[in-house]
C-alpha cells in the first residue's frame, strides 16, 4: 500500500498565518487590558479637568476677598461704635457736671433766699410756667411769615409796609413776643440769636405742608433767684409734602426710594417733641433745647425700622432738632454712628458665605 505524501498546502497555509499574525510582544503592564486602563487621558478630558481646577481656585480667591472685605468693614464698624460710645460717655459726663452745677446753685440760692427778701422792691418774680404756655401758644401754628430774616431788630415801618413785605399780623405779633420774651443772644444747640431762633421756626413751618403744636404737659424743673428751667412735652403734628423730601428727607427723591416716598407723601406725622426752656431773672428765654423723635413718628407709617432707617439716611436733621443742610452736620467730621439706624438694624450685606467660612 502506497502512503500518500504529506499535504504541503496545509503546512504552507499555517506558515502564512504565522507570518500574518506575529505574536504580541509582552506589555510592561502585564496585560493588554491593564495597558488600556492605564493609558494617558484624552486631551479633551485633561482640558476639562484643568478648567475645573482653575474655577475652583478662582472661587476660593473670591471667597477670601469677600471674607477680607467683611472683616475690614466689621473692624471699621467696631471702631465707629467705640468712638460713638466714647462720645456718649463724654456727653453724659458733661450733663452730670451741669446737673451738679445747677444743684449747687440751687442750694446756694436757697440759702440766700432764707436770708434775703424773695424779690426786690417793685420787682415781681415772673410766672415761668405761664411764659412757657404763652411760648407754645405763640408758635402753635409755626412762624407765620413769607420772608427770610433777619427780622430783629425790627425796622421802622408802617403796617401797610409790613403787609406788603409778607409779614402777617400773626407774624408781627410773634416777632414782638420774641423781642420781649427771648434773649437777644439766646442759645439753641450751636446756634445763637433771635433771628436764628426764628429761622428754625420758619423752616419747620415751610418745610412741611402744615404744622400744629399740641402741649401735653408743663413742668418747672428748677426755680431759684436768677434761674428757672421749664420742660414742655408736646406733639408736633406736621404733614409730609414734596418740599419735605427736598429740604428734610432728600433720600426720598432717589428712584429706589419711590415706594417709601409714596407711603409718606401727604401723610401726617405725629412727632414727639420736648422743649427745655431756661429763663433768666427777667423771664426771658436764654437757652432753648428742642428734641424731636422722628423715628417714633415714621415707624407707624413705614412699619419696619429698616424702612425708617432708609428714610432718615442723610436726613437734614441735627441732633438738636434743627432743620437744614447747613446745620444738620455742622461741626461733625463724620456722621454720628448713633444717627445711622441702618448700622444698628441691618445685617452685614458683604459677609462671608456659609460654605466659605473654612477658606
Buried (B, 14 or more C-beta within 10 A) or exposed (E): EEEEEEEEEEEEEEEEEEEEEEEEEEEEEEEEEEEEEEEEEEEEEEEEEEEEEEEEEEEEEEBEEBBEBBEEBEEEBEEBBEEBEEEEEEEEEEEEEEEEEBEEBBEEBEEEEEEEEEEEEEEEEBEBBEBBBEBBEBBEBBBBBEEEBBBBEEEEEEEEEBEEEEBEEBBBEBBEBBBEBBBBEBBBBEBBBBBBBBBBBBBBBBBBBEBEBEBEEBEBEBBBBEBBBBBBBBBBBBBBBEEBBEBBBBBBEBEEBEEBBEBBBEBBBEBBBBBBBBBBBEBBBBBBBBEBBBBEBBBEBBEEBEBBBBBBBBBBBBBBBBBBEEBBBBEEEEBBBBBBBEBEBEEEEEBBEEEBEEB
